[in-house]
């Protein structure tokens, strides 16, 4: 169960939960997509910090769509990616996984690194098929 901070972020920003059933469609639903892996905010308190920054990231990059990975699907999906630290943001461009950022970062780190993840001219990491 997400924390109250994460629940409010979802509600106030109309961000959906991403499940095993809607994952494939969701990552293809916009040219740029970010998935939030928050795990257990009691265990990983930075999840609450990332939850506060995520709506600002989405605003900073017009056309980006965001979602939070549903807890029961989170570990299964995480095993397909190249991160082991929580919380994490996984970025996709046109349905292709491009990379991730873990923990809370400085705003400049987000604004400098995310364009490389969502820019079509970079080489995609192999697609994940679930």
C-alpha positions in Angstrom: 0.0 0.0 0.0 1.5 3.4 -0.9 1.9 6.0 1.7 -0.6 8.9 2.2 1.8 11.2 0.3 2.0 8.8 -2.7 -1.8 8.3 -2.6 -2.4 12.1 -2.7 0.2 12.5 -5.5 -1.7 9.9 -7.5 -5.1 11.4 -6.9 -4.1 15.0 -7.4 -2.2 14.3 -10.6 -4.4 11.6 -12.1 -1.6 9.1 -12.4 -2.7 5.5 -12.9 -1.4 2.3 -11.4 0.4 0.1 -13.9 -0.3 -3.6 -13.6 0.7 -6.8 -15.5 -2.5 -6.4 -17.5 -1.9 -2.8 -18.7 1.9 -2.5 -18.7 2.5 -3.2 -22.4 -0.3 -0.8 -23.5 0.8 1.9 -21.0 4.4 2.1 -22.0 3.2 2.7 -25.6 0.5 5.2 -24.7 2.8 8.2 -25.1 6.1 9.0 -26.8 7.7 9.4 -23.4 6.7 7.4 -20.3 8.0 7.3 -16.8 7.1 4.5 -14.4 7.5 5.0 -10.7 8.7 2.0 -8.6 8.2 3.1 -5.0 8.3 -0.2 -3.2 7.5 0.2 0.5 7.7 3.9 1.5 8.1 2.8 5.2 11.3 0.9 4.2 12.4 3.4 1.5 11.4 6.8 2.7 12.9 8.5 -0.4 9.8 7.1 -2.2 7.8 10.0 -0.7 10.4 12.5 -2.0 10.3 11.1 -5.5 6.5 11.1 -5.4 6.6 14.9 -4.8 9.1 15.4 -7.7 7.4 13.1 -10.2 4.5 15.5 -11.1 7.1 18.2 -11.7 9.1 16.0 -14.0 6.0 15.2 -16.0 5.3 19.0 -16.3 8.9 19.7 -17.3 8.7 17.3 -20.3 5.5 18.0 -22.2 3.9 14.9 -23.6 5.4 12.6 -20.9 3.0 10.3 -19.2 3.6 8.9 -15.8 2.3 5.9 -13.8 3.1 4.1 -10.6 3.8 0.4 -10.8 1.3 -1.6 -8.7 3.0 -3.2 -5.7 2.1 -6.8 -6.6 3.7 -6.3 -10.0 6.7 -4.2 -8.9 9.3 -6.9 -8.1 8.4 -9.0 -11.2 8.8 -6.0 -13.5 11.9 -4.6 -11.7 13.7 -7.9 -12.4 13.5 -7.0 -16.1 15.4 -3.8 -15.6 19.0 -2.7 -14.7 18.3 -1.2 -11.2 18.5 -2.6 -7.7 18.0 0.5 -5.6 14.6 1.8 -4.6 12.8 4.1 -5.4 13.3 4.2 -9.1 12.0 5.9 -12.2 12.1 3.9 -15.4 11.9 5.8 -18.7 10.5 4.7 -22.0 10.5 6.3 -25.4 8.0 5.1 -27.9 7.5 1.9 -25.9 11.2 1.1 -25.6 13.0 1.1 -22.2 15.7 3.7 -22.2 17.1 3.8 -18.6 16.4 4.7 -15.0 17.2 7.0 -12.2 17.1 5.7 -8.6 16.7 7.5 -5.3 16.0 11.2 -5.0 18.1 13.4 -7.3 18.9 17.1 -7.6 16.6 18.8 -10.0 19.5 19.5 -12.4 20.2 15.8 -12.6 16.6 15.1 -13.7 16.7 17.9 -16.3 20.1 16.9 -17.7 19.6 13.1 -17.8 16.0 12.6 -18.8 16.3 14.1 -22.3 18.8 11.3 -23.2 16.2 8.7 -22.0 13.3 10.1 -24.0 15.2 11.3 -27.1 14.6 9.0 -30.1 18.1 9.5 -31.4 19.8 7.4 -28.7 20.1 3.6 -28.8 17.2 1.8 -27.0 17.9 -0.8 -24.4 16.2 -4.1 -25.7 12.4 -4.1 -25.3 10.9 -5.9 -22.3 8.2 -8.3 -23.2 5.9 -9.5 -20.4 
